[in-house]
Amino acid sequence: MTPKKQGFSVWVTRRIPQPGLDLLAGFCAIVDVEPEDRPVSRARLLEQVRGRDGVLCHLTDVIDEEVMEAAGPRCRVFANYAVGYNNIDVEAATRRGILVTNTPDVLTETTADLAWALLMAAARRIVESDRFLRSGRWDGWGPMQFLGQDVHGAVLGIVGAGRIGRAVARRAAGFDMRLLYTDPEPRPDMDALGARRVELPELLSASDFVSLHAPLTPATRHLIGRAELARMKPTACLINTARGPLIDEAALVEALAERRIAAAGLDVYEHEPRVAEGLTALDNVVCVCHIGSATLTTRTRMAEMAAGNMVAALEGRMPPHAVNPQARRPAG
Ligand code: DGY
């Protein structure tokens, strides 16, 4: 059923694929989309949320108590265009009866693909070799050129066996890898893949590849610091497609520069869009720009899902992906 247009006013803090905007436009009287394709300033955020019934926001927007206060009493929902929602103070939203929603599942496989792209690129020195060729320095095949790490038959350690961690693990079967994982709870589908649940120190010292998939919480900030990097094999590669602050980035730069680990593949950074000093000067790190879910299909699905969550909340229904369902208020 096509939803009826209501008197709602919503703000989209940065443009998303059109199907999500169309869905909002079919339901709300006012849909304002931020014209600039860059993170909104704090001042703009505080100004534009005022009087809105809902806000479709991004992981680059810090949605805290001050923003909720600025939004005012009409605000029912912050629909985050991401599976992670560490940018939103969910407790404050719940206290105010504001729903927070996210976009799980649709981006799982796409993000797992990117973790593998980084793993392969870091292990086989793809970007370094590409840069070398383009620079005109390559003088032909060499027996000692760009020696990397074998992926097949290696040990893959998954830190956090949630949806994305498990999707990364499933792909390892094609490479005959052995799997280890850490997670607060046993995961039967990881066990079915032959994965063994261990504590983090064991995973770090036994793995050839360590891939991070834990959510960012106060407990997981700097999960990988100097001590943890020191446990890793000198031939190991560290992959992060989760959240940057899981790694102490300055400590990682040191470990890579001193070749205490072989390589890293990073999609996310501790202080995005800045990266730690010295990181980009290193040859043994592959850096991409937080593109885990960045395929046209997945970002379009995320847009539809975020907009669907928003519409449900405005209608007084429970959004399919509410992270604080207890905040729901009756319609009106
Ligand atoms: C997420 O969804 O949390 C990703 O980091 C952004 O697509």
Boltz pocket constraint, residues with backbone or C-beta under 6 A from the ligand:
constraints:
  - pocket:
      binder: B
      contacts: [[A, 59], [A, 81], [A, 82], [A, 83], [A, 84], [A, 85], [A, 103], [A, 107], [A, 241], [A, 242], [A, 290], [A, 292], [A, 293], [A, 294]]
      max_distance: 6.0
